[in-house]
Amino acid sequence: MRSRFTLVIPEEELAPEPAPFEPWTEPQEDVEAPSPPSGRLSVASFYFAVTGVLAAVATIALGAAVADPSLAFSTTPKKPIVALAAGWLLTFGSFRTSYLLSRRTKSGAHLAVACLACSLIGSVQAGQYGWFVLGLPVAGLALLASAWRHLDD
C-alpha cells in the first residue's frame, strides 16, 4: 500500500553525490604497504611462544607442588611462592611479548625486558638456579637485543 504523503527535501539539504567509481584508473593516494615480517622477528616471536609454554608447564607443576607437598620435587626452591611469582611473570611476559613482536612493536620489547629481568631477579631470590630458570630469560634478552632495530616505534 502506498502512502499518501511524500517527503520533499530541498536540494540544498541533499548530500552531494559521490564521484563515480572507475575501476580501471590508478588510485590517487599512495598507501604504504606494511613491511613484511623479518625472519629475525619471526624467530624471536616463536622463541617467546615456546618459552611461554615451557614456563606455563613449570609454573603449573610448581603450583601443584606448593599446594600438595607430597608432589614436591627434589629441587623445590627455598622460597616457592617467590619462584611461583617469577614463573608466572616469565609465562605472562613470554606470551605477551610473542604477540607484540609478531605485530612489530617496540612496546613488546620493553615489556619483555621488564618481565625477563624481574623473572631473573625473582628466580635468584627464590634460590633457583639452572639452565631453564636462568638460561631462557638470558637467551630471550639476547634475542630481543638482536631484533631491536627491526621493530617499529
C-alpha positions as CSV (number, residue, x, y, z in Angstrom):
1,M,0.0,0.0,0.0
2,R,1.4,3.4,-0.9
3,S,1.5,6.3,1.4
4,R,-0.4,9.5,0.6
5,F,2.4,11.6,1.9
6,T,5.6,12.3,0.0
7,L,8.7,13.7,1.8
8,V,10.2,16.5,-0.2
9,I,13.8,17.6,0.7
10,P,15.1,20.9,-0.7
11,E,18.1,20.4,-3.0
12,E,20.4,22.5,-0.8
13,E,19.9,20.0,2.1
14,L,20.7,16.9,0.0
15,A,24.1,15.3,0.4
16,P,26.3,15.7,-2.6
17,E,26.6,12.6,-4.8
18,P,29.9,10.8,-4.6
19,A,32.2,10.9,-7.6
20,P,31.6,7.9,-9.9
21,F,33.9,5.0,-9.3
22,E,36.1,4.0,-12.2
23,P,37.8,0.6,-11.6
24,W,40.5,1.0,-14.3
25,T,42.1,4.2,-13.0
26,E,45.1,4.3,-10.7
27,P,44.4,5.3,-7.1
28,Q,45.4,8.9,-6.2
29,E,46.7,8.1,-2.8
30,D,50.0,6.4,-2.1
31,V,49.2,3.9,0.6
32,E,52.3,2.5,2.1
33,A,52.0,-1.3,2.4
34,P,53.2,-2.8,5.7
35,S,56.7,-4.1,5.6
36,P,57.0,-7.9,5.5
37,P,58.0,-9.5,8.8
38,S,61.6,-10.2,9.1
39,G,63.0,-13.6,9.8
40,R,64.6,-12.5,13.0
41,L,61.3,-11.2,14.4
42,S,59.6,-14.4,13.4
43,V,62.3,-16.4,15.2
44,A,62.0,-14.2,18.3
45,S,58.2,-14.4,18.4
46,F,58.4,-18.2,18.1
47,Y,61.1,-18.4,20.8
48,F,58.9,-16.4,23.2
49,A,55.9,-18.6,22.4
50,V,57.8,-21.8,23.1
51,T,59.3,-20.2,26.3
52,G,55.8,-19.2,27.4
53,V,54.6,-22.8,27.0
54,L,57.6,-24.2,28.9
55,A,57.2,-21.6,31.6
56,A,53.5,-22.3,32.0
57,V,54.1,-26.0,32.4
58,A,56.8,-25.3,35.0
59,T,54.6,-22.8,36.8
60,I,51.7,-25.2,37.0
61,A,54.0,-28.0,38.2
62,L,55.5,-25.7,40.9
63,G,52.0,-24.6,41.9
64,A,50.9,-28.2,42.3
65,A,54.0,-28.9,44.4
66,V,53.2,-25.9,46.6
67,A,49.6,-26.9,47.0
68,D,50.3,-30.6,47.7
69,P,53.7,-31.1,49.4
70,S,53.6,-34.9,48.5
71,L,54.1,-33.8,44.9
72,A,57.2,-31.8,45.8
73,F,60.2,-32.3,43.5
74,S,63.8,-33.0,44.7
75,T,64.7,-29.5,43.5
76,T,61.9,-27.4,45.2
77,P,63.2,-23.9,45.6
78,K,63.9,-22.4,49.1
79,K,61.1,-19.8,48.6
80,P,58.4,-21.5,46.5
81,I,56.0,-18.6,46.5
82,V,58.6,-16.2,45.1
83,A,59.5,-18.8,42.5
84,L,55.9,-19.2,41.6
85,A,55.6,-15.5,41.0
86,A,58.7,-15.4,38.9
87,G,57.4,-18.3,36.8
88,W,54.1,-16.6,36.3
89,L,55.9,-13.4,35.3
90,L,58.0,-15.4,32.8
91,T,54.9,-17.0,31.4
92,F,52.9,-13.8,31.0
93,G,55.9,-11.9,29.7
94,S,56.7,-14.5,27.1
95,F,53.2,-14.9,25.7
96,R,52.6,-11.1,25.6
97,T,56.0,-10.4,24.0
98,S,55.4,-13.1,21.4
99,Y,52.1,-11.4,20.5
100,L,53.6,-7.9,20.4
101,L,56.7,-8.9,18.5
102,S,54.5,-10.5,15.8
103,R,52.9,-7.1,15.4
104,R,56.5,-5.5,15.2
105,T,56.0,-3.0,18.1
106,K,58.7,-1.8,20.4
107,S,56.3,-1.9,23.3
108,G,56.7,-5.7,23.2
109,A,60.4,-5.3,23.7
110,H,60.0,-3.0,26.7
111,L,57.6,-5.4,28.2
112,A,59.9,-8.4,27.6
113,V,62.9,-6.7,29.2
114,A,60.8,-5.8,32.3
115,C,59.3,-9.3,32.6
116,L,62.5,-11.2,31.9
117,A,64.6,-9.0,34.3
118,C,62.0,-9.4,37.0
119,S,61.8,-13.1,36.4
120,L,65.6,-13.4,36.7
121,I,65.6,-11.4,40.0
122,G,62.7,-13.4,41.4
123,S,64.4,-16.7,40.5
124,V,67.7,-15.7,42.2
125,Q,65.7,-14.5,45.3
126,A,63.9,-17.8,45.4
127,G,67.1,-19.8,45.3
128,Q,66.5,-21.4,41.9
129,Y,69.5,-21.8,39.7
130,G,69.6,-23.8,36.5
131,W,69.6,-23.6,32.7
132,F,65.8,-23.4,32.5
133,V,65.3,-20.7,35.2
134,L,68.3,-18.5,34.3
135,G,69.1,-19.6,30.7
136,L,65.7,-19.0,29.0
137,P,65.4,-15.4,30.1
138,V,69.0,-14.6,29.4
139,A,68.7,-16.1,25.9
140,G,65.4,-14.2,25.4
141,L,67.1,-10.9,26.3
142,A,70.0,-11.6,23.9
143,L,67.5,-12.5,21.1
144,L,65.5,-9.4,21.8
145,A,68.6,-7.2,21.7
146,S,69.4,-8.6,18.2
147,A,65.9,-7.9,17.0
148,W,65.5,-4.4,18.4
149,R,66.3,-2.5,15.2
150,H,63.7,-4.4,13.3
151,L,60.8,-3.1,15.4
152,D,58.6,-0.2,14.6
153,D,58.0,2.7,17.0
